[in-house]
Amino acid sequence: MKTRPIAIILFICVILASVSLSLTRFGQNNDGENLPPLTCTFLKVGKADAIILQNQGMTMVIDTGEEDDGQEMVDFLKKNSLPRVDVLIITHFDKDHVGGADTLVSQVPVDRVLLPDYEGSITDYTDFVLAMNELSIGPELVNAPLSFPFGEASVTIHPPRSYEIPEGAAEYDNNFSLVTTITHGANRLLFTGDIQKRRIREMVADGELRECKFLKIPHHGVYNTALSELFETVKPKYSVICSSDKNPAEEKTLKLLKKHAIDVLETRYGNITLISDGKNLELRQKVRH
């Protein structure tokens, strides 16, 4: 009889441990063919984007986090036996998107680099350009919509209307972000960089945005009044926010996601893996403390 309380305590501890390591799964059936899986991993690297996609033996990277995150991305690629990057997309030249790019290209062969057509103004950008020059990598500057295959998926890159800096604008990099749409069977995924109010409304007005089952929330979950227009146009079911404990998604953004019945996960709690088979989507998160 004296051992029963101890047994109960141990049982509770086991349950709590399993919760902290649980997987969050979402799924939705659609008509369409089951395809070889498209996998997308959002790394837990603080308030920064570092995204790795795999399909049919090909690897694509969208943004590389901050300077110290480049090595974590390299380690992930090596650990998962991904010897090269077929396509590297840098959405824009803020430090939390381009920071780790010089480390990545210096340690992992990269076949194709796609960049927005403007010059960055920070050291991280300069270091990346120098690393590409040393390796004779000639980046492609995206000025018009660009489409290409990625295994069994198709990719479309949407640049801004113009790379001219608006008069009086203090911050312009975010709205210069390259926006990426990936279509995999019946599933469409949208990656928005850090686009803000002006660019969201520009894309809505131009008819560039289509319904997508998944949305990478722009600008780390910072709220702006055009987010409602984005959600109403894209109508995503699932979403991810690249955030940190220090810089979590804004409460107004989370409330808006709930209002639109959009499931959301934040990288502040751990790496997130999205898996598409062309019909279903599954999102997993292994919580890290």
Backbone hydrogen bonds in HBPLUS format (Angstrom, degrees):
<---DONOR---> <-ACCEPTOR-->    atom                        ^
c    i                          cat <-CA-CA->   ^        H-A-AA   ^      H-
h    n   atom  resd res      DA  || num        DHA   H-A  angle D-A-AA Bond
n    s   type  num  typ     dist DA aas  dist angle  dist       angle   num
A0004-ARG N   A0001-MET O   3.37 MM   3  5.64 156.2  2.43 105.8 112.2     1
A0007-ALA N   A0003-THR O   3.01 MM   4  6.30 157.1  2.06 154.6 161.7     2
A0008-ILE N   A0004-ARG O   2.93 MM   4  6.23 157.8  1.98 157.7 163.8     3
A0009-ILE N   A0005-PRO O   2.98 MM   4  6.21 159.0  2.02 148.6 153.9     4
A0010-LEU N   A0006-ILE O   2.95 MM   4  6.21 162.2  1.98 152.6 157.0     5
A0011-PHE N   A0007-ALA O   2.96 MM   4  6.17 155.4  2.02 146.7 153.6     6
A0012-ILE N   A0008-ILE O   2.98 MM   4  6.27 156.6  2.04 150.6 156.3     7
A0013-CYS N   A0009-ILE O   2.99 MM   4  6.25 155.7  2.05 149.3 156.1     8
A0014-VAL N   A0010-LEU O   3.00 MM   4  6.27 155.1  2.07 149.8 155.8     9
A0015-ILE N   A0011-PHE O   3.09 MM   4  6.40 157.8  2.15 146.7 152.3    10
A0016-LEU N   A0012-ILE O   2.98 MM   4  6.27 165.0  2.00 154.1 157.5    11
A0017-ALA N   A0013-CYS O   2.92 MM   4  6.11 157.1  1.97 148.6 155.0    12
A0018-SER N   A0014-VAL O   2.99 MM   4  6.21 155.8  2.05 147.8 154.1    13
A0019-VAL N   A0015-ILE O   3.02 MM   4  6.31 147.6  2.13 148.9 157.9    14
A0020-SER N   A0016-LEU O   3.19 MM   4  6.47 157.3  2.25 148.3 152.8    15
A0021-LEU N   A0018-SER O   3.23 MM   3  5.21 140.6  2.39  95.1 106.0    16
A0022-SER N   A0019-VAL O   3.12 MM   3  4.98 168.4  2.13 107.6 109.9    17
A0035-LEU N   A0277-ASP O   2.59 MM 242  5.05 167.0  1.60 137.5 142.5    18
A0038-LEU N   A0276-SER O   2.86 MM 238  5.09 158.9  1.90 148.1 155.4    19
A0276-SER N   A0038-LEU O   2.88 MM 238  5.09 161.9  1.91 149.3 155.5    20
A0039-THR N   A0054-GLN O   2.95 MM  15  5.16 164.1  1.98 151.2 155.8    21
A0054-GLN N   A0039-THR O   2.79 MM  15  5.16 151.3  1.87 149.4 157.0    22
A0040-CYS N   A0274-LEU O   2.83 MM 234  5.00 157.9  1.87 150.5 155.1    23
A0274-LEU N   A0040-CYS O   2.74 MM 234  5.00 166.3  1.76 152.7 157.6    24
A0041-THR N   A0052-ILE O   2.77 MM  11  5.17 166.0  1.79 152.7 156.9    25
A0052-ILE N   A0041-THR O   2.95 MM  11  5.17 161.4  1.99 146.8 152.4    26
A0042-PHE N   A0272-ILE O   2.79 MM 230  5.10 165.1  1.82 155.2 160.4    27
A0272-ILE N   A0042-PHE O   3.06 MM 230  5.10 160.0  2.10 140.5 146.9    28
A0043-LEU N   A0050-ALA O   3.03 MM   7  5.63 171.5  2.04 172.4 169.7    29
A0048-ALA N   A0046-GLY O   2.77 MM   2  5.51 129.6  2.02 111.4  95.2    30
A0049-ASP N   A0096-ASP O   3.20 MM  47  6.54 149.3  2.30 165.4 172.5    31
A0065-GLY N   A0049-ASP O   2.72 MM  16  5.05 135.1  1.92 158.9 144.1    32
A0051-ILE N   A0062-ILE O   3.22 MM  11  5.11 153.2  2.30 134.5 140.7    33
A0062-ILE N   A0051-ILE O   2.90 MM  11  5.11 159.3  1.95 141.7 148.7    34
A0053-LEU N   A0060-MET O   2.71 MM   7  5.02 172.9  1.71 163.8 164.8    35
A0060-MET N   A0053-LEU O   2.86 MM   7  5.02 160.8  1.90 141.4 146.2    36
A0055-ASN N   A0058-MET O   3.03 MM   3  5.29 154.2  2.10 139.7 146.1    37
A0058-MET N   A0055-ASN O   2.88 MM   3  5.29 160.0  1.92 118.5 125.3    38
A0086-ASP N   A0059-THR O   2.85 MM  27  5.42 137.9  2.02 138.0 150.4    39
A0087-VAL N   A0059-THR O   3.32 MM  28  6.81 153.0  2.40 147.6 153.6    40
A0061-VAL N   A0087-VAL O   2.90 MM  26  6.38 156.8  1.95 157.6 165.2    41
A0089-ILE N   A0061-VAL O   2.80 MM  28  6.10 170.7  1.80 167.2 170.4    42
A0063-ASP N   A0089-ILE O   2.84 MM  26  6.13 153.6  1.91 163.0 171.4    43
A0064-THR N   A0097-HIS O   2.83 MM  33  5.37 174.7  1.83 143.1 144.3    44
A0099-GLY N   A0065-GLY O   2.93 MM  34  5.66 105.7  2.49 158.2 163.3    45
A0100-GLY N   A0065-GLY O   3.31 MM  35  5.63 140.2  2.48 117.7 117.2    46
A0069-ASP N   A0066-GLU O   2.85 MM   3  5.27 148.4  1.95 114.4 124.9    47
A0070-GLY N   A0067-GLU O   3.38 MM   3  5.87 161.9  2.41 111.3 115.9    48
A0073-MET N   A0069-ASP O   3.02 MM   4  6.35 153.5  2.10 152.8 159.9    49
A0074-VAL N   A0070-GLY O   3.00 MM   4  6.30 158.2  2.05 147.2 153.2    50
A0075-ASP N   A0071-GLN O   2.82 MM   4  6.03 163.3  1.85 151.7 156.1    51
A0076-PHE N   A0072-GLU O   2.97 MM   4  6.15 153.6  2.04 142.7 149.6    52
A0077-LEU N   A0073-MET O   3.04 MM   4  6.33 161.3  2.07 151.7 156.0    53
A0078-LYS N   A0074-VAL O   2.98 MM   4  6.27 163.1  2.01 155.4 159.7    54
A0079-LYS N   A0075-ASP O   2.85 MM   4  5.95 163.2  1.88 151.1 156.5    55
A0080-ASN N   A0076-PHE O   3.05 MM   4  6.16 145.9  2.17 144.9 153.1    56
A0082-LEU N   A0077-LEU O   2.80 MM   5  4.92 163.9  1.82 155.3 154.9    57
A0081-SER N   A0078-LYS O   3.08 MM   3  5.02 160.6  2.12 110.0 110.3    58
A0085-VAL N   A0109-PRO O   2.86 MM  24  6.23 168.2  1.88 164.6 168.7    59
A0111-ASP N   A0085-VAL O   2.93 MM  26  6.40 159.7  1.97 163.9 170.5    60
A0088-LEU N   A0112-ARG O   2.81 MM  24  6.17 154.0  1.87 157.1 166.0    61
A0114-LEU N   A0088-LEU O   2.84 MM  26  6.20 165.7  1.86 165.5 169.4    62
A0090-ILE N   A0114-LEU O   3.18 MM  24  6.52 165.5  2.20 174.8 179.2    63
A0178-LEU N   A0091-THR O   2.98 MM  87  4.58 142.9  2.12 112.3 123.1    64
A0097-HIS N   A0094-ASP O   3.06 MM   3  5.63 154.0  2.13 124.0 125.2    65
A0098-VAL N   A0094-ASP O   3.07 MM   4  6.20 162.9  2.10 163.8 169.3    66
A0099-GLY N   A0095-LYS O   3.11 MM   4  4.74 134.2  2.33 118.2 125.1    67
A0101-ALA N   A0098-VAL O   3.06 MM   3  5.36 163.7  2.08 118.1 123.1    68
A0104-LEU N   A0100-GLY O   3.09 MM   4  6.34 158.4  2.14 151.7 158.2    69
A0105-VAL N   A0101-ALA O   3.03 MM   4  6.26 174.8  2.04 160.2 159.0    70
A0106-SER N   A0102-ASP O   3.11 MM   4  6.05 141.6  2.27 137.0 147.3    71
A0107-GLN N   A0103-THR O   3.21 MM   4  6.29 134.3  2.43 142.5 151.8    72
A0107-GLN N   A0104-LEU O   3.21 MM   3  5.50 140.2  2.38 103.6 113.8    73
A0108-VAL N   A0104-LEU O   2.90 MM   4  5.78 147.8  2.01 159.7 167.5    74
A0140-GLU N   A0113-VAL O   2.77 MM  27  6.08 172.1  1.78 165.7 166.5    75
A0115-LEU N   A0140-GLU O   2.88 MM  25  6.11 165.9  1.90 163.2 164.9    76
A0142-VAL N   A0115-LEU O   2.86 MM  27  6.07 164.7  1.88 167.9 173.2    77
A0125-TYR N   A0122-ILE O   3.17 MM   3  5.57 126.5  2.48 106.3 118.0    78
A0126-THR N   A0122-ILE O   3.25 MM   4  6.64 161.5  2.29 149.4 154.4    79
A0127-ASP N   A0123-THR O   2.83 MM   4  6.05 163.0  1.86 160.2 164.1    80
A0128-PHE N   A0124-ASP O   3.12 MM   4  6.27 151.1  2.21 139.1 146.5    81
A0129-VAL N   A0125-TYR O   2.97 MM   4  6.29 161.8  2.00 155.6 160.1    82
A0130-LEU N   A0126-THR O   2.96 MM   4  6.19 162.2  1.99 152.8 157.6    83
A0131-ALA N   A0127-ASP O   2.96 MM   4  6.15 155.7  2.02 143.8 150.5    84
A0132-MET N   A0128-PHE O   2.94 MM   4  6.24 157.5  2.00 152.3 158.1    85
A0133-ASN N   A0129-VAL O   2.93 MM   4  6.16 158.9  1.97 149.8 155.8    86
A0134-GLU N   A0130-LEU O   2.96 MM   4  6.19 158.5  2.00 151.2 156.3    87
A0135-LEU N   A0131-ALA O   3.21 MM   4  6.39 141.0  2.37 139.2 148.8    88
A0135-LEU N   A0132-MET O   3.16 MM   3  5.15 126.7  2.46  95.0 108.7    89
A0137-ILE N   A0132-MET O   2.85 MM   5  4.86 171.5  1.86 144.2 145.0    90
A0136-SER N   A0133-ASN O   3.12 MM   3  4.91 161.9  2.16 101.4 106.4    91
A0146-LEU N   A0157-ILE O   3.09 MM  11  5.08 154.0  2.16 136.4 144.6    92
A0157-ILE N   A0146-LEU O   2.70 MM  11  5.08 161.0  1.74 151.4 158.0    93
A0148-PHE N   A0155-VAL O   2.96 MM   7  5.42 148.6  2.06 146.3 154.8    94
A0155-VAL N   A0148-PHE O   2.86 MM   7  5.42 165.2  1.88 161.8 166.9    95
A0150-PHE N   A0153-ALA O   2.81 MM   3  5.00 168.5  1.82 139.1 137.0    96
A0153-ALA N   A0150-PHE O   2.93 MM   3  5.00 158.0  1.98 126.2 127.0    97
A0154-SER N   A0183-THR O   2.96 MM  29  5.26 153.3  2.03 143.4 152.1    98
A0183-THR N   A0154-SER O   2.87 MM  29  5.26 163.4  1.90 154.7 160.2    99
A0156-THR N   A0181-THR O   2.88 MM  25  5.20 154.0  1.94 152.7 159.7   100
A0181-THR N   A0156-THR O   2.89 MM  25  5.20 165.3  1.91 154.4 159.4   101
A0158-HIS N   A0179-VAL O   2.68 MM  21  4.98 165.9  1.70 157.0 161.3   102
A0179-VAL N   A0158-HIS O   3.01 MM  21  4.98 176.6  2.01 143.2 143.1   103
A0169-ALA N   A0166-PRO O   3.05 MM   3  5.44 159.6  2.10 136.7 134.7   104
A0176-PHE N   A0173-ASP O   2.96 MM   3  5.14 151.2  2.04 107.8 117.1   105
A0177-SER N   A0174-ASN O   3.16 MM   3  5.54 160.3  2.20 112.8 116.1   106
A0180-THR N   A0191-PHE O   2.89 MM  11  5.08 161.0  1.93 152.5 156.6   107
A0191-PHE N   A0180-THR O   2.82 MM  11  5.08 167.0  1.83 158.7 162.6   108
A0182-ILE N   A0189-LEU O   2.86 MM   7  5.11 162.4  1.89 148.6 154.6   109
A0189-LEU N   A0182-ILE O   2.80 MM   7  5.11 164.3  1.83 151.9 157.4   110
A0184-HIS N   A0187-ASN O   2.76 MM   3  5.16 170.9  1.77 161.9 164.9   111
A0187-ASN N   A0184-HIS O   3.00 MM   3  5.16 156.9  2.06 130.2 128.0   112
A0186-ALA N   A0278-GLY O   2.73 MM  92  5.41 160.4  1.77 148.8 146.6   113
A0213-LYS N   A0188-ARG O   2.95 MM  25  5.66 125.5  2.25 138.2 152.4   114
A0214-PHE N   A0188-ARG O   3.32 MM  26  6.66 161.1  2.36 155.0 156.4   115
A0190-LEU N   A0214-PHE O   2.98 MM  24  6.14 151.0  2.07 134.6 143.6   116
A0216-LYS N   A0190-LEU O   2.80 MM  26  6.18 159.9  1.84 166.2 172.8   117
A0195-ILE N   A0192-THR O   3.25 MM   3  6.22 177.5  2.25 151.9 152.7   118
A0219-HIS N   A0193-GLY O   3.27 MM  26  6.59 153.9  2.34 126.6 133.7   119
A0200-ILE N   A0196-GLN O   2.93 MM   4  6.02 165.3  1.95 166.0 170.5   120
A0201-ARG N   A0197-LYS O   3.08 MM   4  6.23 171.5  2.09 156.6 158.3   121
A0202-GLU N   A0198-ARG O   3.02 MM   4  6.18 145.9  2.14 139.8 150.0   122
A0203-MET N   A0199-ARG O   2.92 MM   4  6.15 159.3  1.96 152.4 156.2   123
A0204-VAL N   A0200-ILE O   2.95 MM   4  6.23 155.7  2.01 150.9 158.1   124
A0205-ALA N   A0201-ARG O   2.94 MM   4  6.01 163.7  1.97 144.2 148.9   125
A0206-ASP N   A0202-GLU O   2.98 MM   4  6.13 147.5  2.08 143.5 152.4   126
A0208-GLU N   A0203-MET O   3.05 MM   5  5.27 152.1  2.13 156.6 158.4   127
A0207-GLY N   A0204-VAL O   3.17 MM   3  5.25 156.2  2.23 102.6 109.8   128
A0212-CYS N   A0234-VAL O   2.92 MM  22  5.49 149.6  2.02 137.8 142.7   129
A0237-LYS N   A0213-LYS O   2.96 MM  24  5.29 159.2  2.01 122.1 127.5   130
A0238-TYR N   A0213-LYS O   3.10 MM  25  6.40 163.6  2.12 160.7 165.9   131
A0215-LEU N   A0238-TYR O   3.05 MM  23  6.51 145.9  2.17 143.2 153.4   132
A0240-VAL N   A0215-LEU O   3.24 MM  25  6.77 143.9  2.38 145.6 151.8   133
A0217-ILE N   A0240-VAL O   2.95 MM  23  6.05 148.1  2.06 154.3 164.4   134
A0221-GLY N   A0218-PRO O   3.30 MM   3  6.25 156.8  2.35 126.4 130.4   135
A0222-VAL N   A0219-HIS O   3.04 MM   3  5.73 163.0  2.07 123.3 128.4   136
A0250-GLU N   A0221-GLY O   3.18 MM  29  5.90 159.9  2.22 123.7 128.8   137
A0227-LEU N   A0224-ASN O   3.16 MM   3  5.85 168.8  2.17 122.2 125.7   138
A0229-GLU N   A0226-ALA O   3.04 MM   3  5.20 118.6  2.43 100.4 115.0   139
A0230-LEU N   A0226-ALA O   3.01 MM   4  6.38 152.0  2.09 150.4 159.0   140
A0231-PHE N   A0227-LEU O   2.86 MM   4  6.14 165.5  1.88 158.8 161.1   141
A0232-GLU N   A0228-SER O   2.95 MM   4  6.08 158.7  1.99 146.6 152.8   142
A0233-THR N   A0229-GLU O   3.03 MM   4  6.08 144.5  2.16 139.7 148.4   143
A0234-VAL N   A0230-LEU O   2.91 MM   4  6.01 172.5  1.91 158.4 160.6   144
A0235-LYS N   A0231-PHE O   2.80 MM   4  5.30 150.1  1.88 135.6 145.3   145
A0263-ASP N   A0237-LYS O   2.94 MM  26  6.20 152.4  2.02 156.5 147.9   146
A0239-SER N   A0263-ASP O   2.79 MM  24  6.04 121.9  2.12 142.9 160.7   147
A0265-LEU N   A0239-SER O   3.15 MM  26  6.55 143.7  2.29 135.4 144.2   148
A0241-ILE N   A0265-LEU O   2.91 MM  24  6.33 152.8  1.98 155.2 162.9   149
A0267-THR N   A0241-ILE O   2.98 MM  26  6.42 157.3  2.03 161.2 167.0   150
A0244-SER N   A0247-ASN O   3.26 MM   3  4.89 168.7  2.27 108.6 111.2   151
A0253-THR N   A0250-GLU O   2.99 MM   3  5.38 127.7  2.27 106.4 119.7   152
A0254-LEU N   A0250-GLU O   3.14 MM   4  6.56 157.7  2.19 152.1 158.5   153
A0255-LYS N   A0251-GLU O   2.90 MM   4  6.14 157.4  1.95 151.9 157.9   154
A0256-LEU N   A0252-LYS O   3.07 MM   4  6.17 148.3  2.17 135.6 143.8   155
A0257-LEU N   A0253-THR O   2.95 MM   4  6.24 153.1  2.02 149.5 156.8   156
A0258-LYS N   A0254-LEU O   3.01 MM   4  6.26 157.0  2.06 145.2 151.4   157
A0259-LYS N   A0255-LYS O   2.91 MM   4  6.14 152.6  1.99 143.0 150.9   158
A0260-HIS N   A0256-LEU O   3.07 MM   4  6.32 145.7  2.19 143.2 151.3   159
A0262-ILE N   A0257-LEU O   2.91 MM   5  5.15 173.9  1.92 149.2 150.2   160
A0261-ALA N   A0258-LYS O   3.00 MM   3  4.87 160.3  2.03 104.1 108.9   161
A0269-TYR N   A0266-GLU O   3.36 MM   3  6.28 174.3  2.36 121.8 123.1   162
A0270-GLY N   A0267-THR O   3.00 MM   3  5.14 155.8  2.06 108.9 116.5   163
A0288-ARG N   A0269-TYR O   2.71 MM  19  5.78 160.8  1.74 149.0 155.6   164
A0273-THR N   A0284-ARG O   2.86 MM  11  5.12 162.3  1.89 146.8 152.9   165
A0284-ARG N   A0273-THR O   2.78 MM  11  5.12 159.0  1.82 150.0 157.4   166
A0275-ILE N   A0282-GLU O   2.79 MM   7  5.15 156.3  1.84 152.5 160.1   167
A0282-GLU N   A0275-ILE O   2.92 MM   7  5.15 144.6  2.04 143.9 154.2   168
A0277-ASP N   A0280-ASN O   3.26 MM   3  5.70 154.6  2.33 147.0 153.3   169
